[in-house]
Amino acid sequence: MAVPVHPGTEDRTARLTLRRPDHWRREDDPQADLRLAGDDAVLTVRSRPSDRTIAEEHTSLLERLPGAVEGLLLVGADVWTTAGAPARLVEYVRPDADDDGGDVTGAHLLFVTGRHRVDLTIERPLARMLATDDLVLTVLESVRATEPTPGRPARDLEPLPDPPAAAELDGPRLSAAATTTLRSLAGRRWNPSLLRSPAGRELIDAGLVGRLGTLPESTQALLAPWGDDTRPTTLEQRLPDGRETRLQAWDRTVVDGTDDAVVASATPERVTALLAGRLGVGPQWTFPFRTGSLRADVLARRLGGDADAPDLPTAVAEADPRLARFWAAPWTVSHLRRPGRPEPVTFVHADGYGFARVGRTEAGETAFSAESPANVYRSVVRAVLG
């Protein structure tokens, strides 16, 4: 449900107007045209002379943002149509500069008038992203350029950068037997006989258990979530080459692998970044399919990696060329499972064509719709931090 913004509260600069909540307060900032703070959010507006196109300005922004802050992740880029001028919305996540408040998520609205470039950013803690999304979107949708300029047609959209390579989890790699043995230690005394087993010796060699059976503090931290018998957040994937992967996270304990697996501790923010990287989240233009659902049996075979999976039905392919191209591309199929939820959220990432979400099946038809990378990222945040 959208959070209403009081219609009487308007702020104005020379280049834009916007509406915001009454309790958001103005702050002095000599480097900005406007600065507002409230609800864990900070809004900043800056403008400068520019005669460059929105494609040129947007490309420049995407090129420099990742290098502006080490560890910054771009999670989406979209055409924005409500500002009255050619505009783009870029979403990103960056580490907290002071390293005391967790990661920060940002929405960067950029538009051009032919004479000026205007940048509006709203930043808030990643942990508050879901709680503040409706309000931030309402404020962004209220933005209007004071120098309206016709937008450019969609066929002129600029190329976007490839997402960065998925980060790897740093920790010891253990066999399935060693991982099971490690988990068996949660909440129990160390059994000396395990020292003599191959799995026990593997844990000793990895430094997770002392030679006399002592458990270092780092290992005790790994075991803590398992002692509570909690269920993990799990990402299971089938890659285009048929390989299957799995990453599981119990609070701050992460197991990355199916048979042999890396076991390590990671903060929830780090887990979120790992999952987003595995999914391939990054800037990607998203265009809706004309088709809203597909035959359940046909889609199930395509999702399952069946070597004999059927082509998209001819009538559907002819009516929806965008879906046809998506269908023909290599697929990574991802199932994101949350504790307490019986059904996973299923995404398809088609190489070169972005994401789709697999929905409910009713009367032999399964919902299948294009999904923006930013919304895929929100699903990850909901699974890990929600």
GIGI-V41767 format. One record per residue. RES is the residue in one small letter. PHI is phi in whole degrees, 0 to 359 (999 if undefined). Layout:
BEGIN
res->RES phi->PHI
res->RES phi->PHI
END
This chain:
BEGIN
res->m phi->999
res->a phi->292
res->v phi->271
res->p phi->290
res->v phi->253
res->h phi->302
res->p phi->292
res->g phi->272
res->t phi->262
res->e phi->234
res->d phi->241
res->r phi->220
res->t phi->239
res->a phi->293
res->r phi->247
res->l phi->207
res->t phi->236
res->l phi->207
res->r phi->246
res->r phi->212
res->p phi->297
res->d phi->304
res->h phi->278
res->w phi->290
res->r phi->251
res->r phi->285
res->e phi->231
res->d phi->286
res->d phi->209
res->p phi->296
res->q phi->267
res->a phi->228
res->d phi->287
res->l phi->205
res->r phi->220
res->l phi->233
res->a phi->220
res->g phi->163
res->d phi->54
res->d phi->65
res->a phi->246
res->v phi->234
res->l phi->252
res->t phi->227
res->v phi->239
res->r phi->224
res->s phi->221
res->r phi->205
res->p phi->298
res->s phi->194
res->d phi->248
res->r phi->280
res->t phi->283
res->i phi->296
res->a phi->297
res->e phi->294
res->e phi->292
res->h phi->293
res->t phi->300
res->s phi->298
res->l phi->296
res->l phi->292
res->e phi->287
res->r phi->263
res->l phi->301
res->p phi->300
res->g phi->276
res->a phi->290
res->v phi->223
res->e phi->298
res->g phi->90
res->l phi->291
res->l phi->241
res->l phi->280
res->v phi->246
res->g phi->177
res->a phi->214
res->d phi->222
res->v phi->290
res->w phi->247
res->t phi->247
res->t phi->258
res->a phi->277
res->g phi->84
res->a phi->205
res->p phi->304
res->a phi->213
res->r phi->224
res->l phi->245
res->v phi->249
res->e phi->246
res->y phi->210
res->v phi->227
res->r phi->225
res->p phi->296
res->d phi->294
res->a phi->299
res->d phi->269
res->d phi->58
res->d phi->228
res->g phi->234
res->g phi->81
res->d phi->293
res->v phi->239
res->t phi->255
res->g phi->231
res->a phi->242
res->h phi->244
res->l phi->266
res->l phi->241
res->f phi->218
res->v phi->233
res->t phi->245
res->g phi->96
res->r phi->237
res->h phi->219
res->r phi->249
res->v phi->236
res->d phi->242
res->l phi->241
res->t phi->239
res->i phi->233
res->e phi->243
res->r phi->205
res->p phi->299
res->l phi->302
res->a phi->297
res->r phi->255
res->m phi->302
res->l phi->293
res->a phi->290
res->t phi->252
res->d phi->302
res->d phi->299
res->l phi->293
res->v phi->297
res->l phi->297
res->t phi->297
res->v phi->296
res->l phi->299
res->e phi->290
res->s phi->275
res->v phi->290
res->r phi->226
res->a phi->285
res->t phi->278
res->e phi->238
res->p phi->304
res->t phi->220
res->p phi->301
res->g phi->281
res->r phi->272
res->p phi->293
res->a phi->297
res->r phi->294
res->d phi->265
res->l phi->300
res->e phi->281
res->p phi->293
res->l phi->248
res->p phi->289
res->d phi->289
res->p phi->294
res->p phi->292
res->a phi->299
res->a phi->298
res->a phi->290
res->e phi->259
res->l phi->281
res->d phi->263
res->g phi->177
res->p phi->291
res->r phi->264
res->l phi->240
res->s phi->289
res->a phi->301
res->a phi->294
res->a phi->293
res->t phi->296
res->t phi->297
res->t phi->296
res->l phi->299
res->r phi->297
res->s phi->292
res->l phi->279
res->a phi->298
res->g phi->74
res->r phi->230
res->r phi->285
res->w phi->291
res->n phi->271
res->p phi->304
res->s phi->295
res->l phi->292
res->l phi->301
res->r phi->269
res->s phi->275
res->p phi->303
res->a phi->294
res->g phi->297
res->r phi->296
res->e phi->295
res->l phi->294
res->i phi->294
res->d phi->297
res->a phi->279
res->g phi->81
res->l phi->276
res->v phi->225
res->g phi->288
res->r phi->293
res->l phi->257
res->g phi->91
res->t phi->285
res->l phi->247
res->p phi->300
res->e phi->301
res->s phi->296
res->t phi->288
res->q phi->299
res->a phi->293
res->l phi->298
res->l phi->283
res->a phi->306
res->p phi->295
res->w phi->291
res->g phi->296
res->d phi->275
res->d phi->57
res->t phi->279
res->r phi->271
res->p phi->271
res->t phi->280
res->t phi->230
res->l phi->244
res->e phi->249
res->q phi->227
res->r phi->246
res->l phi->277
res->p phi->303
res->d phi->274
res->g phi->94
res->r phi->292
res->e phi->241
res->t phi->232
res->r phi->209
res->l phi->232
res->q phi->239
res->a phi->227
res->w phi->256
res->d phi->53
res->r phi->256
res->t phi->254
res->v phi->236
res->v phi->239
res->d phi->245
res->g phi->147
res->t phi->254
res->d phi->270
res->d phi->290
res->a phi->216
res->v phi->275
res->v phi->241
res->a phi->201
res->s phi->265
res->a phi->205
res->t phi->291
res->p phi->303
res->e phi->296
res->r phi->293
res->v phi->298
res->t phi->302
res->a phi->295
res->l phi->299
res->l phi->296
res->a phi->298
res->g phi->295
res->r phi->294
res->l phi->286
res->g phi->87
res->v phi->294
res->g phi->177
res->p phi->302
res->q phi->200
res->w phi->296
res->t phi->239
res->f phi->238
res->p phi->292
res->f phi->283
res->r phi->285
res->t phi->266
res->g phi->262
res->s phi->205
res->l phi->226
res->r phi->303
res->a phi->299
res->d phi->290
res->v phi->294
res->l phi->294
res->a phi->299
res->r phi->292
res->r phi->292
res->l phi->292
res->g phi->281
res->g phi->75
res->d phi->300
res->a phi->299
res->d phi->257
res->a phi->301
res->p phi->290
res->d phi->292
res->l phi->299
res->p phi->310
res->t phi->304
res->a phi->298
res->v phi->291
res->a phi->298
res->e phi->290
res->a phi->280
res->d phi->222
res->p phi->301
res->r phi->295
res->l phi->294
res->a phi->298
res->r phi->294
res->f phi->298
res->w phi->297
res->a phi->280
res->a phi->282
res->p phi->298
res->w phi->248
res->t phi->252
res->v phi->256
res->s phi->237
res->h phi->244
res->l phi->257
res->r phi->252
res->r phi->252
res->p phi->302
res->g phi->83
res->r phi->249
res->p phi->291
res->e phi->247
res->p phi->282
res->v phi->270
res->t phi->248
res->f phi->240
res->v phi->243
res->h phi->249
res->a phi->268
res->d phi->304
res->g phi->89
res->y phi->232
res->g phi->90
res->f phi->246
res->a phi->222
res->r phi->252
res->v phi->265
res->g phi->255
res->r phi->286
res->t phi->251
res->e phi->219
res->a phi->53
res->g phi->80
res->e phi->239
res->t phi->248
res->a phi->297
res->f phi->211
res->s phi->222
res->a phi->296
res->e phi->226
res->s phi->284
res->p phi->302
res->a phi->297
res->n phi->285
res->v phi->299
res->y phi->298
res->r phi->298
res->s phi->295
res->v phi->294
res->v phi->301
res->r phi->296
res->a phi->288
res->v phi->265
res->l phi->251
res->g phi->286
END
